[in-house]
Amino acid sequence: MTRLEHRGIRWELQPDFEPLLAAVLADPGRTVKDSPAKSVTVHDVGGRTFYVKRYRNHAFPFRSLKFFLKPSHARREWNLAGQIEGRGVPIVRHLAVGERWTWRGLDESLLITEGFAGQPIHQFPARATDEVQAALGDFVRQMHDRGILQFDLFPNILAAAPPLTLKRVDVHHAVLKPTLSLTERVDNLAFLHTEVPLTEKFFAAYGWGSGLAERTRLRSEAMRRDYLAARARRCLRSNADFDRRRFGGLEWWVRLARLDPQVENILADPDAFLATRATLLKRGRSTTVGRGAGVVVKRFNLRKPLRLLKDLFRPSRNRRAYQKAYHLELAGIPSARPIATAEKRFLRFLLRGYFVMEEIPGAVELGHWRGDSRVAARALAELLAKLHREGFCHRDLKETNLVFDATGRLHLIDLEGLEYVQEVSLRRAAADLARLARGAAKHPQFTEADRLRFLRRYCKLRGIRPRDLAG
C-alpha cells in the first residue's frame, strides 16, 4: 500500500493507481449524487471509470471534531471493503482513501473505487431468470456464511453479463459478524425480496427449502410496507427526484421531473390560477379545487381559528396529502401523482396550504360511470384489496372518492381520510367496505349480484372468507 500527500490530502492507495490519482482528481467528472453532506462523481480517465465519493464534514458546525475520536466515513468503508474482500466475497475494487485534516479536525474524507460495468440487481433486466436467481442465491449465501450482513442489498449488488458476474458495491452499511442468526438471514432475504422477487431457484441455491422460503416471503410483506412508508418521506427532502424551490412568494417542495414553464407559472401564483384560469371542481369553506393545463390544484383554506394552533404542532393537511399520494404511487395504487406542495404562513401560523397533482385524464366518478357494472365491481375489489394489503384504511371511503380514467382504470382521490396503519385489521377493513356499501346503495346500476361479485373477488385477493368480515 502506498501513502502520500497530494494538495493537502493524505492518501492511502493501491500502488498501481498512484499514476492516475492526480488525473482523476483534476477531472471535473459527472455528478451522480450531490448533497451538503456528500457528493459522488464519476470520472473516465485513461480508458477506465472511477467513482469519487466525498464526505463534506466542514459543511456542518463541529462535525469535523468528532473524527478525532472515530474513523472517518471513507476510512470505515475502506477498512470494511478490505475485510469483505479478505473473506472471499467479490467486491468492486477500492483504490484510494484520502483525508483532509485542519485545525478544525477532519474537514473532508474521500474514497475512490473503480467502476464496474454492471447494474443494481433490482434493475438488471434478466433478474428473474433461473440463471441469475441461482447465481444470486449462491452469492448471498456466500456472504451470509462468511458473516457479512447488509440490509440495503438490492442497490448494492451489481450484475453484469455476459458472462454473468455479481459484485458488491457501497459497503457503508455493511456489518461483519462471526456468524449470522436465522432471524438475521430471514430479515436480510425478506428485504431483498421487496425489490427483487426471489424464486425457488434462488432458495435452492441458497440452501433453503419451501418452509423457510415461505417464512421469508411473509416477512417481506411486512417489511415492504414499512420500507415504502419510510421511502415516501423522501418527497419532502432534497434528492434526485424532489427538491425545495421558490416560485412567487411561496417555497415549494416540488417533483423535479414535472417542472416546466407551465407548471412553474401556476406555482408562482396558485390563487390567481384558481381565480382566473382553472375550471373549478369544488369551491368550499375547507378546500378549493380547480383543474387546468393538465394539473389539479387543491387549496386548503383556513376554516376554524382553532386550526391555527393545531397546525403549529402537526404537519399541514397539504403536506400530509402530498406525502400520502407519493406513498400510494410507490405502493402501486392508482391515484393522482403529486407534483408540488407549499404553505402560506404568517408568524408561523398556517393560513393556506396548496397541493398540486397531475390531472387524471377523463376522470368519471364511480357513481356516474356508465360502463359494465361487473367490470366496475372487479376493479373496485382489486383496488381496495391492494389498498388494505398495503396497510391503508380510509375513514371517508365513498363513491365520489373513486374515479375511472379514460382507459377504464380506477383511481383513489381525496386522501384526507386515508391513513397508513401498517396492517389493516378485519374490523377496519369491514368498516371501510360497509361505508362504501352505504354510498353505493344510492346508485341502482350496482345490483346485489355486483355487490356479491365484488365481495367474492375482494376476499379471494385478501385470502379471507366473507364471513371473516362479519366478525
C-alpha positions as CSV (number, residue, x, y, z in Angstrom):
1,M,0.0,0.0,0.0
2,T,1.3,3.5,-0.9
3,R,1.0,6.6,1.3
4,L,1.4,10.1,0.1
5,E,0.1,13.7,0.4
6,H,-1.5,15.5,-2.6
7,R,-2.8,19.1,-2.3
8,G,-3.3,18.9,1.4
9,I,-5.0,15.5,1.4
10,R,-3.3,12.5,3.0
11,W,-3.8,9.4,0.8
12,E,-3.5,5.7,1.2
13,L,-3.8,3.9,-2.2
14,Q,-3.2,0.9,-4.3
15,P,0.3,1.2,-5.9
16,D,-0.9,0.8,-9.5
17,F,-3.4,3.6,-9.0
18,E,-0.8,6.2,-7.9
19,P,0.0,7.4,-11.5
20,L,-3.7,8.1,-12.1
21,L,-4.6,9.9,-8.8
22,A,-3.8,13.4,-9.9
23,A,-5.7,13.0,-13.2
24,V,-8.8,11.6,-11.6
25,L,-8.9,14.4,-9.0
26,A,-8.4,17.1,-11.7
27,D,-11.1,15.7,-14.0
28,P,-14.5,17.5,-13.4
29,G,-16.4,14.3,-13.9
30,R,-20.2,13.8,-13.9
31,T,-22.3,14.2,-10.7
32,V,-24.1,11.1,-9.6
33,K,-25.3,12.4,-6.2
34,D,-24.9,15.8,-4.5
35,S,-26.0,17.0,-1.1
36,P,-24.5,19.2,1.6
37,A,-23.1,16.1,3.4
38,K,-21.8,14.0,0.5
39,S,-21.1,14.0,-3.3
40,V,-20.5,11.2,-5.7
41,T,-18.9,11.8,-9.1
42,V,-17.9,9.5,-11.9
43,H,-14.7,10.0,-14.0
44,D,-13.5,8.5,-17.2
45,V,-9.7,8.6,-17.2
46,G,-7.2,6.6,-19.2
47,G,-9.9,4.3,-20.6
48,R,-11.1,3.4,-17.2
49,T,-14.0,4.6,-15.0
50,F,-13.6,5.7,-11.4
51,Y,-16.1,6.9,-8.7
52,V,-15.1,9.5,-6.2
53,K,-17.1,9.8,-3.0
54,R,-16.6,12.9,-0.9
55,Y,-17.8,13.3,2.7
56,R,-18.0,17.1,3.5
57,N,-17.7,17.3,7.2
58,H,-16.8,21.1,7.0
59,A,-20.4,21.8,5.8
60,F,-21.7,21.3,9.4
61,P,-20.5,23.1,12.5
62,F,-18.4,21.0,14.8
63,R,-18.8,17.7,12.8
64,S,-15.1,17.8,11.9
65,L,-14.2,17.5,15.6
66,K,-15.8,14.1,16.2
67,F,-13.3,12.3,13.9
68,F,-10.6,12.9,16.4
69,L,-12.4,10.1,18.3
70,K,-13.6,7.8,15.5
71,P,-12.7,6.8,11.9
72,S,-13.9,8.9,9.0
73,H,-16.7,7.6,6.8
74,A,-14.3,7.0,3.9
75,R,-11.8,5.2,6.2
76,R,-14.5,3.0,7.6
77,E,-15.7,1.9,4.1
78,W,-12.1,1.3,3.1
79,N,-11.5,-0.9,6.1
80,L,-14.8,-2.8,5.5
81,A,-14.0,-3.3,1.9
82,G,-10.7,-4.8,2.7
83,Q,-12.2,-7.2,5.3
84,I,-15.0,-8.2,2.9
85,E,-12.5,-8.9,0.1
86,G,-10.4,-10.9,2.6
87,R,-13.4,-13.1,3.4
88,G,-13.6,-14.0,-0.3
89,V,-16.7,-12.1,-1.4
90,P,-16.3,-10.3,-4.8
91,I,-16.4,-6.5,-4.4
92,V,-15.6,-3.6,-6.7
93,R,-12.0,-2.6,-6.3
94,H,-11.3,0.1,-3.7
95,L,-8.4,2.1,-4.9
96,A,-7.7,5.0,-2.5
97,V,-8.8,6.7,0.7
98,G,-8.0,10.3,1.5
99,E,-8.4,12.7,4.4
100,R,-8.1,16.4,4.7
101,W,-7.2,17.5,8.2
102,T,-7.1,21.1,9.5
103,W,-7.0,22.7,12.9
104,R,-10.8,22.2,13.0
105,G,-10.5,18.4,12.6
106,L,-11.3,16.3,9.6
107,D,-12.8,18.6,7.0
108,E,-13.2,16.1,4.3
109,S,-12.7,12.4,3.5
110,L,-12.6,10.8,0.1
111,L,-13.0,7.3,-1.3
112,I,-12.1,6.3,-4.8
113,T,-13.4,3.0,-6.4
114,E,-13.0,1.5,-9.8
115,G,-16.2,1.4,-11.9
116,F,-17.8,-1.9,-12.8
117,A,-20.0,-2.1,-15.9
118,G,-23.0,-3.6,-14.1
119,Q,-26.5,-2.7,-13.0
120,P,-28.0,-2.9,-9.5
121,I,-29.6,-6.3,-9.2
122,H,-33.1,-4.9,-8.8
123,Q,-32.7,-3.1,-12.2
124,F,-31.0,-5.9,-14.1
125,P,-33.3,-7.0,-16.9
126,A,-32.6,-10.7,-16.5
127,R,-33.0,-10.8,-12.7
128,A,-36.0,-13.2,-12.8
129,T,-34.2,-15.8,-15.0
130,D,-33.2,-19.1,-13.4
131,E,-29.5,-18.4,-14.1
132,V,-29.5,-15.1,-12.3
133,Q,-31.6,-16.3,-9.4
134,A,-29.3,-19.3,-8.9
135,A,-26.2,-17.1,-9.1
136,L,-27.8,-14.5,-6.7
137,G,-28.7,-17.2,-4.2
138,D,-25.2,-18.6,-4.2
139,F,-23.7,-15.1,-3.9
140,V,-25.9,-14.1,-0.9
141,R,-25.3,-17.5,0.8
142,Q,-21.6,-16.9,0.4
143,M,-21.9,-13.5,2.1
144,H,-24.1,-14.8,4.9
145,D,-21.9,-17.9,5.5
146,R,-19.0,-15.6,6.0
147,G,-20.7,-13.3,8.4
148,I,-21.4,-10.4,6.1
149,L,-24.7,-8.6,6.7
150,Q,-26.1,-5.6,4.8
151,F,-29.8,-4.7,4.8
152,D,-29.8,-2.5,1.7
153,L,-28.6,-5.3,-0.5
154,F,-30.6,-4.7,-3.7
155,P,-28.9,-1.5,-4.8
156,N,-25.5,-2.7,-3.7
157,I,-25.2,-5.9,-5.6
158,L,-24.2,-5.2,-9.2
159,A,-24.8,-7.7,-12.0
160,A,-23.2,-7.7,-15.5
161,A,-23.4,-10.2,-18.4
162,P,-22.1,-11.9,-20.4
163,P,-20.6,-13.7,-18.6
164,L,-22.8,-13.3,-15.6
165,T,-20.9,-11.6,-12.9
166,L,-22.0,-10.3,-9.5
167,K,-20.1,-7.9,-7.3
168,R,-20.7,-6.0,-4.0
169,V,-20.5,-2.2,-4.1
170,D,-21.0,0.6,-1.4
171,V,-20.3,-1.2,1.8
172,H,-21.1,1.8,4.1
173,H,-23.9,-0.1,5.9
174,A,-22.2,-3.5,6.0
175,V,-21.8,-5.3,9.3
176,L,-19.3,-8.1,9.9
177,K,-20.1,-10.8,12.4
178,P,-18.7,-14.3,13.3
179,T,-22.0,-15.9,12.3
180,L,-25.5,-14.8,11.3
181,S,-28.6,-15.9,13.2
182,L,-31.6,-17.4,11.4
183,T,-33.6,-14.3,12.1
184,E,-30.9,-12.1,10.6
185,R,-30.8,-14.2,7.5
186,V,-34.6,-14.2,7.1
187,D,-34.8,-10.4,7.5
188,N,-32.0,-9.8,5.1
189,L,-33.5,-12.0,2.4
190,A,-37.0,-10.6,3.1
191,F,-35.8,-7.0,2.5
192,L,-34.0,-8.1,-0.7
193,H,-37.3,-9.8,-1.8
194,T,-39.2,-6.4,-1.6
195,E,-37.4,-5.3,-4.7
196,V,-36.1,-8.5,-6.3
197,P,-38.8,-11.3,-6.1
198,L,-36.9,-14.4,-5.1
199,T,-37.8,-17.6,-6.8
200,E,-37.4,-21.3,-5.9
201,K,-34.1,-21.3,-7.9
202,F,-32.8,-18.6,-5.5
203,F,-33.8,-20.5,-2.4
204,A,-32.4,-23.8,-3.8
205,A,-29.0,-22.2,-4.4
206,Y,-29.1,-20.5,-1.0
207,G,-29.8,-23.9,0.6
208,W,-33.3,-23.3,2.0
209,G,-36.4,-25.4,1.5
210,S,-40.0,-24.3,1.0
211,G,-40.7,-23.7,4.7
212,L,-38.0,-21.0,5.1
213,A,-38.8,-19.6,1.7
214,E,-42.4,-19.0,2.7
215,R,-41.4,-17.6,6.0
216,T,-39.1,-15.1,4.1
217,R,-41.9,-14.1,1.8
218,L,-44.4,-13.5,4.6
219,R,-41.8,-11.4,6.5
220,S,-41.1,-9.5,3.3
221,E,-44.7,-8.3,3.0
222,A,-44.5,-6.5,6.4
223,M,-41.0,-5.1,5.7
224,R,-42.1,-3.8,2.3
225,R,-44.9,-1.9,3.8
226,D,-42.7,-0.2,6.4
227,Y,-40.0,0.4,3.8
228,L,-42.4,2.2,1.4
229,A,-43.7,4.3,4.3
230,A,-40.2,5.4,5.1
231,R,-39.3,6.0,1.5
232,A,-42.4,8.1,1.0
233,R,-40.9,10.7,3.2
234,R,-38.2,11.5,0.6
235,C,-40.8,13.6,-1.3
236,L,-40.2,16.2,1.5
237,R,-36.4,16.0,1.2
238,S,-33.8,17.2,-1.3
239,N,-32.7,14.3,-3.5
240,A,-32.5,13.3,-7.2
241,D,-36.3,13.4,-7.6
242,F,-37.5,16.1,-5.2
243,D,-36.3,19.5,-4.0
244,R,-37.3,22.8,-2.4
245,R,-37.8,25.6,-4.9
246,R,-39.2,29.2,-4.6
247,F,-41.8,30.4,-7.1
248,G,-43.5,33.8,-6.5
249,G,-43.8,34.3,-2.8
250,L,-44.0,30.6,-1.8
251,E,-41.4,28.0,-1.1
252,W,-42.5,24.7,-2.7
253,W,-41.5,21.1,-2.4
254,V,-41.5,20.0,-6.0
255,R,-41.1,16.9,-8.1
256,L,-38.2,17.9,-10.4
257,A,-39.3,15.8,-13.4
258,R,-42.6,17.6,-13.6
259,L,-41.3,21.2,-13.6
260,D,-41.9,23.0,-16.8
261,P,-42.7,26.7,-17.7
262,Q,-46.4,26.0,-17.5
263,V,-46.3,24.3,-14.0
264,E,-43.8,27.0,-12.8
265,N,-46.3,29.7,-13.8
266,I,-49.0,28.0,-11.8
267,L,-46.8,27.6,-8.7
268,A,-45.8,31.3,-8.9
269,D,-49.4,32.3,-8.1
270,P,-51.8,29.3,-7.4
271,D,-54.5,31.7,-6.1
272,A,-54.6,33.5,-9.4
273,F,-54.7,30.2,-11.3
274,L,-57.8,29.1,-9.3
275,A,-59.5,32.5,-9.6
276,T,-59.0,33.1,-13.3
277,R,-57.7,30.1,-15.3
278,A,-58.9,27.0,-13.7
279,T,-62.1,25.1,-14.1
280,L,-63.3,24.8,-10.5
281,L,-64.3,21.3,-9.4
282,K,-65.0,22.4,-5.8
283,R,-65.5,25.7,-4.0
284,G,-65.9,25.0,-0.3
285,R,-65.1,26.6,3.0
286,S,-62.4,24.0,3.7
287,T,-60.9,23.4,0.3
288,T,-61.0,24.9,-3.2
289,V,-60.1,22.6,-6.1
290,G,-59.5,23.6,-9.8
291,R,-58.0,21.9,-12.8
292,G,-56.3,23.2,-15.9
293,A,-53.1,22.7,-18.0
294,G,-53.0,19.0,-17.1
295,V,-52.8,19.6,-13.3
296,V,-55.2,19.9,-10.4
297,V,-54.6,22.5,-7.7
298,K,-56.1,21.9,-4.2
299,R,-56.1,24.8,-1.8
300,F,-56.6,24.1,1.9
301,N,-58.4,27.1,3.4
302,L,-58.4,28.3,7.0
303,R,-61.9,27.4,8.2
304,K,-61.6,27.3,12.0
305,P,-59.4,29.6,14.1
306,L,-58.5,26.6,16.4
307,R,-56.6,25.1,13.4
308,L,-54.1,28.0,13.7
309,L,-52.8,26.5,17.0
310,K,-53.1,22.8,16.0
311,D,-51.1,23.4,12.8
312,L,-48.2,24.7,14.8
313,F,-47.7,21.2,16.2
314,R,-48.6,18.9,13.3
315,P,-47.9,18.5,9.6
316,S,-50.2,20.6,7.5
317,R,-53.1,18.9,5.5
318,N,-51.4,19.7,2.2
319,R,-48.1,18.1,3.3
320,R,-49.9,15.0,4.5
321,A,-51.8,14.7,1.2
322,Y,-48.7,15.2,-0.8
323,Q,-46.8,12.5,1.1
324,K,-49.7,10.1,1.1
325,A,-50.1,10.5,-2.7
326,Y,-46.4,9.6,-3.2
327,H,-46.8,6.7,-0.8
328,L,-49.7,5.3,-2.9
329,E,-47.6,5.8,-6.0
330,L,-44.7,3.8,-4.5
331,A,-47.2,1.0,-3.5
332,G,-48.6,0.8,-7.0
333,I,-52.1,2.1,-6.0
334,P,-53.6,4.3,-8.7
335,S,-54.1,7.9,-7.6
336,A,-53.2,11.4,-8.9
337,R,-49.4,11.7,-8.9
338,P,-48.1,14.5,-6.7
339,I,-46.2,17.4,-8.2
340,A,-45.8,20.1,-5.5
341,T,-46.9,21.4,-2.2
342,A,-46.5,24.7,-0.4
343,E,-47.8,26.7,2.6
344,K,-48.7,30.3,3.2
345,R,-47.8,31.2,6.8
346,F,-47.7,34.4,8.9
347,L,-45.6,34.3,12.0
348,R,-45.6,30.5,11.7
349,F,-49.4,30.4,11.7
350,L,-50.7,28.4,8.7
351,L,-53.1,30.5,6.6
352,R,-53.4,28.4,3.4
353,G,-51.9,25.2,2.0
354,Y,-51.5,24.1,-1.6
355,F,-51.3,20.7,-3.1
356,V,-50.6,20.3,-6.9
357,M,-51.1,17.0,-8.6
358,E,-51.4,15.5,-12.1
359,E,-54.9,15.6,-13.6
360,I,-56.5,12.2,-14.1
361,P,-57.5,12.2,-17.8
362,G,-61.2,11.7,-18.5
363,A,-62.0,11.2,-14.8
364,V,-65.5,10.0,-14.0
365,E,-66.8,9.3,-10.5
366,L,-67.6,5.7,-9.8
367,G,-71.3,6.5,-9.1
368,H,-71.6,8.2,-12.5
369,W,-69.7,5.6,-14.6
370,R,-71.8,4.0,-17.3
371,G,-69.6,1.1,-18.2
372,D,-70.1,-2.6,-17.4
373,S,-71.0,-2.9,-13.7
374,R,-69.3,-6.2,-13.5
375,V,-66.0,-4.6,-14.6
376,A,-66.5,-1.9,-12.0
377,A,-67.1,-4.4,-9.3
378,R,-63.9,-6.3,-10.2
379,A,-61.8,-3.1,-10.5
380,L,-63.1,-1.8,-7.1
381,A,-62.4,-5.1,-5.4
382,E,-58.8,-5.2,-6.8
383,L,-58.2,-1.5,-5.8
384,L,-59.5,-1.9,-2.2
385,A,-57.8,-5.3,-1.7
386,K,-54.5,-3.8,-2.6
387,L,-55.1,-0.7,-0.5
388,H,-55.8,-2.8,2.6
389,R,-52.9,-5.2,1.8
390,E,-50.5,-2.3,1.6
391,G,-51.6,-1.1,5.1
392,F,-54.0,1.7,4.3
393,C,-57.6,2.3,5.5
394,H,-59.9,5.2,4.6
395,R,-62.4,6.7,7.0
396,D,-64.2,8.5,4.2
397,L,-64.4,5.8,1.6
398,K,-67.2,6.7,-0.8
399,E,-68.1,6.5,-4.5
400,T,-67.2,10.2,-5.0
401,N,-63.6,9.5,-3.9
402,L,-63.1,6.8,-6.6
403,V,-62.8,7.8,-10.3
404,F,-62.3,5.9,-13.6
405,D,-59.8,7.4,-16.1
406,A,-60.3,7.5,-19.8
407,T,-58.8,4.0,-20.1
408,G,-61.2,2.5,-17.5
409,R,-58.6,2.3,-14.7
410,L,-59.9,3.0,-11.2
411,H,-58.2,5.7,-9.1
412,L,-58.4,6.8,-5.4
413,I,-58.7,10.5,-4.9
414,D,-59.3,12.9,-1.9
415,L,-56.7,11.4,0.5
416,E,-57.7,13.4,3.6
417,G,-59.4,10.3,5.1
418,L,-56.6,8.0,4.1
419,E,-54.4,6.6,6.9
420,Y,-51.4,4.2,6.9
421,V,-51.8,1.8,9.8
422,Q,-49.2,-0.8,8.8
423,E,-51.6,-3.7,9.0
424,V,-55.4,-3.4,8.4
425,S,-57.4,-5.5,10.7
426,L,-60.5,-7.3,9.5
427,R,-62.6,-5.0,11.6
428,R,-61.2,-1.9,9.9
429,A,-61.5,-3.5,6.5
430,A,-65.1,-4.3,7.2
431,A,-65.8,-0.7,8.3
432,D,-64.3,0.6,5.1
433,L,-66.4,-1.8,3.0
434,A,-69.6,-1.0,4.9
435,R,-69.0,2.7,4.4
436,L,-68.6,2.2,0.7
437,A,-71.7,-0.1,0.5
438,R,-73.9,2.6,2.1
439,G,-72.8,5.1,-0.6
440,A,-73.1,2.6,-3.5
441,A,-76.7,1.7,-2.4
442,K,-77.8,5.1,-3.8
443,H,-76.8,4.0,-7.3
444,P,-79.3,1.5,-8.8
445,Q,-76.9,0.4,-11.6
446,F,-74.9,-1.5,-9.0
447,T,-77.1,-4.6,-8.3
448,E,-77.0,-7.2,-5.5
449,A,-75.2,-9.5,-7.9
450,D,-72.5,-6.8,-8.4
451,R,-72.1,-6.4,-4.7
452,L,-71.6,-10.2,-4.2
453,R,-69.2,-10.3,-7.1
454,F,-67.2,-7.5,-5.5
455,L,-67.1,-9.3,-2.1
456,R,-66.0,-12.6,-3.5
457,R,-63.2,-11.0,-5.6
458,Y,-62.1,-8.9,-2.6
459,C,-62.0,-11.8,-0.3
460,K,-60.1,-14.0,-2.8
461,L,-57.4,-11.4,-3.2
462,R,-57.1,-10.9,0.6
463,G,-57.1,-14.6,1.3
464,I,-60.1,-14.4,3.6
465,R,-63.7,-15.6,3.7
466,P,-66.7,-13.3,3.5
467,R,-67.8,-14.4,7.0
468,D,-64.4,-13.3,8.4
469,L,-65.6,-9.7,7.7
470,A,-68.7,-10.2,9.8
471,G,-66.9,-10.9,13.0
